[in-house]
């Protein structure tokens, strides 16, 4: 359940970020900016209360938000998506995986007596 809550937090944050871009042309979108970010922070808090480690939750939330926002902004607003940006997204994904895998303590080896 904690991963579903984190996923919803990410989607809310991305929608708030996209609304921020839309608000440049239509200020009414600022209402969704506030709603999207508020929901996102609330859900991030829920995920932490369900047991997600802060470093993992925040890392995944922020990095996935950056990657999704870049991809969706290219599709929705026609913003550029260059090869260098694609490499950055791949590196973000790698960093998130390293943080996730690194958050689990190594298992102790059993000694044979």
N, C-alpha and C positions, 0 to 999 in steps of 0.2 A: 504494500500500500504506500510506503514511503516514497518509492520510485515513481508511482503514479502522481502523487502530490508534487514531487519535484518537477516532473514533466509538465504538469499544469502550471506550475510557477514559471517555468521557462516560457511556455506559450503566452502567458499573461504579460510577461516582461517584453517579449518580442512584439506583441500587439501594441503595447504602450509605446515602444520605440518607433514602430511603423506609423502610429498615430501622430507621433511628434513630427515626423517628416510631412505627413498630410496636413498638419496644422499650419505649416508655412503658407499654404494656399487658402486654407479654410480654418479659421480660429476655433470653430466649434469642436474640432478634433482634440483640443486641449482637455476637454472633459474626459475623453477616453484615455488620454495620457495619464491623468491622475488615477482613474479607475484601474487601468491596466497595471500600473506600477504598484498601486495599493494592494490589489489582489495578489500580485506576484510576491511582495514582501510578506503578506499574511500567509501564503502557501509555503514559502520558504521556511518561515517560522514553524509551520505545522510539520514539515519534513524533518526539521531538527528535533522537534518534540517526539517524533516517531522513531528517532534513533539514528538519523543520518549524521555522520561526523561533519563538523563545520567545514573543514578544508575540502572535503570531497563534495559536499552539497554546494558550497559557494563556487568552487572551481567548475563543476559541471554546469551550474546555473549560468555563470558568467560566460564561460567559453562557448557553450552551446548557444546562448543568446547572441553572442557576437557572430557566430557562424550562420545561424538561421536568419538573423537580421540582414547580413550582407547578401545572402542568397535571395531572400524575399524582396529586398530593396531593388535588386537587379531586375527581378521579374515584374514587380509592381510599378516601380518608379523609373525603370530604365537606367538605373545607375550602373556604372561600369563594374564588371567582374573580370579582373585580369588574371592571367596565369599566376602572377606573383600573389594575388589575393587568394587564389585557389591553394597555392602552396601554404600560405598562412593558415587557412582553414584546416588543411591536413595536419600541420604542426600543432594547431590547437587541439585537434582530436587526439593526437598522440600524447600531448601533455595531459589531457584529461584522463586518458587511459593509465598513464604512469602514476598520476595522483591516486586514482582508484586502486590500482594494484598495490601501490605502496602503502595504502592505508590499512592493509591487513597484516598483522604481525606474522613473522615467519613461524612456521610450525617447528616445535622442538623435535629433534631426532630421538627416538627411543634407544637407550643403551641396552646392549645385550650383555647380560651378566654371566 
